[in-house]
Amino acid sequence: MIDGVKNRKLETNADERGHLVEIFRDDWKFYEPAPAMSYYSMSYPGIIRAWHRHTEGQIDHFVCPQGRIKVAIYDDREGSATRGKINTFVIGEHNQRAIRIPGACWHGFKVIGDKPAILINFPTALYDYDNPDEERLPYDTDEIPLDWEEPPHG
């Protein structure tokens, strides 16, 4: 696991009416430091939203309550014990998990499956519209050894 990356199984409480999933609790100590805001995005099947990273210390916490996404994290931080490593997670309604992403690591996601996906993020910093804390690379960059278009193995 990349240094600073964590994932937490989210319990699904289901009955004949539907289901309820807790996605944030202060007593988990998973969302550290504490989130400054939250937002959600909807993406269509096959869409890739990658790559970006934060340079001012922001940490992201991803949850996918609807649909299915592949989250990828790449560590190229100077001095990191896990530099050069990639972590991937397939999360969504079939596998409810929260993923903690050190913002200094490159990260992104791809919607997999045949329906739109909702991503909820709990970032630890407010978005600054005038001076966004982001660096970006195209999803198909040669700087990160991951091919989003490669079919899964197995």
Summary of the structure (lengths in Angstrom):
residues: 154
radius of gyration: 15.4
end to end distance: 21.0
largest distance: 51.0
contacts: 417
relative contact order: 0.30
helix: 2%
strand: 42%
